[in-house]
Amino acid sequence: MANARQKQLLLDLFESLPSIVFILLWRQTSDLELAGWTGCGLAAFVLAGFVLLKARMHPVLLGINLHILLVTPLLVGFFRFGDRDLAEFLTGYSYSAVLLTVTITGGVLTLFSRGGFVGVPGLPRYQRHRLSLLMLAVSLAGAVWACWAPDNSIFPVVATLTLLIGGRRFLIAGLSEKSANGVMLAPVLAGASDTTNGYT
């Protein structure tokens, strides 16, 4: 059990690498394009690594990495080949838009994956949907909050992502406690920590 938790922690750190490197480069160099392309490359590397490892991706970090992967090519494309005014407008919302990407990713996972947005496969359908919808509500509320305050969007983004990641961990811990009182959920939660299966 301890080895599974350590392995999952390492995978979470690996999956967090693109956003960590992006923030560090952006803060140290003030070169948003350099930070964006570096993060984009790392996000592609991480996503490919998870596919090759057939490991289950963290649902919130998956949304963040998809955003990092897509936003830099999109904005650079607009700046160089499209409408510069539109590109500058979108750049002002590029940080807050990460919550939109997370929300869309969560919606797709809720509809089409075995684990839903909560990322725990094998749960009863009503419970999986209830927890996933709760996370979706938090993500969408955070996206609206961040978009209403684009000049100060870093705080609502960080606060919402922290709530999503910490809240998901809290929900899974609660399910683990229930499984300790009855064996019904034990195989399900063991599967949530098993990194040998694909996410969907």
N, C-alpha and C positions, 0 to 999 in steps of 0.2 A: 504493500500500500504506500509506504514511504517512498519507494523507488518510483512508483507511478506518479506521485505528486511532484517529485523532483524532476522527472522527465517532462511533466506538463508545464512546470515552471520554466524550464529551459526553452520549451517550445513557445511559451508566451513571450519570453524575452526575445527570442529569435523573431517572432511575429511583430514585436514592437520596434524592431531595429529601424525600419524605414522612417517612422515618425520621429524617433529619437535623433537619428542622424540629420533629418531635415531641420528640426528645431535648432540643433547645435550649430549646423552650418549657417542657417539663416541669421542666428543671433551673433555668430562670430564674424561673418563676412558681410552681412547685410546684402548679399547677392541672392535675391529670391529665385532667380532663374537657375543658378548653380545648385542651390539647395533643392529646388524642385526636381531638376533632372537627376540629381543624385538619389533623392528619395524615390523617384519613379523607377530608376534602375533597381534599387534595393527591393522595392515592392514587387517588381516582376520576379526577381530572384527568390524572394520569400514565398510568393504564391506558387512558383514552379517547384520549389523545394517541398512544400506541403503536398503538392500533387504527387511528386515522386515518392515521398515517404508514406503516402496514403494516410496522413495524419489528420485528425479532426482540427479544424481551424476555430479559433475563438470568434464567435459571431460578431462581436463589436469591433475587434481588431481587423476582421475581414473587411468590414465596411470602410474602416479608416484606410486600409491598404489599397482597396479599390479606388478610393477617392484620390490618394496620392498617385496612383498609377495613371489615372485619367486626366486629372486637372492640369498638370503641366503641359502635356501635348496639346490639350484643348486651348489653353490660354496663349501659348506660344504660337499656335496656328492662327488664332484670331489676330494677334499682334502683327504677324509677318505677312499673312495672306488674306486677312479679312478686315473687319471693321475695328479700328483701333479704339474708338470711343466705347464700343460694346466690350472690348477686351478690358479696358480700364474699369468699366462698371463692374464686370464679373470678377475682376481681381479684388475689388473692395469687399466682395462677398465670398471670396475663395475659402477663407477660414471657417466662416459660419456654415458654408455649404457642405462641410464634412458631415454635419449632422443630418443633412438631407440624404447624403449617400448612405450613411449608416441606417437611416430610417427605411430607405428603399430596399437596401440589402436585407434588413430585418423583415420587411414585408414579404420579400421573395422567399426567405428561409421559412417564415411562418406558413406560407402557402404550399411550398414544394419540398421541404426537407423533413427528414424523420425527426430531427431534434428541435425544429422550430427556431425562433429567435433566441430562446433560452439555451439552445444547444445541448439538450439532454434527450437523446433518442430513447424510445421505449416507454416514455411516460404515457399514461392514459391521455387520449386525445383532448378531452376537455381541460385537463390540467396543463398540458403543453400549450394549448391555445390561450388559456387564461394568463399564464405567465408570460408568454410571448407578446400578447396584446398589452400587458402592463408595461413591458419594456418598450414596445412601440409607442405607447402614449407618452412615456418619459422622453424618448428620443424626439418625437414630433414636437412636444412642448418646448424642448431645448432648442430645436431648429427655429421655431417661431420666435423665441426669445432672442436668439443670436441674430436673426435676420432683422429684427426690429432695432437692434443696436449694433449696426455694422462697424462703427468706429470703436466699439468696445466689445467686439465679438469674442475675443480670446477667453474672457472670463466665463461667459455662458457655455462656450464650447467645452472648456476644461471641466467646469462644474458638471455639465450633463454627462460627459464621457466618464468622469469619475463615478457619478451616481449609477450609470449603466453597468460599468465593470464591477464596482463594489456591490451594487444591488444584486447583480447576477450571482456573484459569489455567495452572498447572503442567502439567496433563494436556494441555491444548490446545497449549502450547508444545512438549511432547514429540511430539505428533502433527505439529506444524509441522516439527520437526527430521527426522522420518521422511520427510515429504513432500519435504524438500530433497534426500534421497538417492534419491528415486524419484518420478515424476510422478503416481503413482496417487492419492495423497491430496490433491494440490495443488488440484484443483477443489473438493473437499469442504471444505477449510479456507478456501478463498477464499469459499465460500458461508457459512461460519460468521461471517465478518466483514461479509458483505453485509447491509445493513440495509434493503434494499428489499423483502424477502419477509416474509410473516407468520411468526410463531414456529412454529406447527404446520403 
